[in-house]
Amino acid sequence: MGELLLIPDDVPASRVLDQWPPELHEIALAACAHYRVGLDPGLKLKHIRGLVVLLARRYTRASLPIIGAALGCSASNAASMGTKMSGKLEIIEQLRDDHDVIERRIAELVIARSGGWHV
């Protein structure tokens, strides 16, 4: 994936992503890179797809049918994965940590695409 520009540690990734929204493929790419799996529309690892759904719903304007299509599933399946993942994030610390790392990876992709960090 190459060396990406880093955002300062004291800057939350959400600040970058709220200001410069990511694209759906950047969210999927960051999640797959974190878990070291290939980017595949038929990706079967539900926890990765669930994280992609949650992050896409938070940071993009993509509808559930669009998110589902990108993940190779229906809109209702995407909604279900997002709901289940939301519940899992509340109780599984490792998933929360993964979520935070992926969010920072997404922010770094957005910074790289936009030409650098701007305060």
FENURBEL-V893564 format. One record per helix or strand of 2 or more residues. SS is the DSSP state (a for helix, b for strand). FROM is the first residue (numbers start at 1). TO is the last residue. If there is no record, write none. Layout:
SS FROM TO
SS FROM TO
This chain:
a 13 19
a 24 35
a 46 59
a 64 71
a 75 91
a 93 114
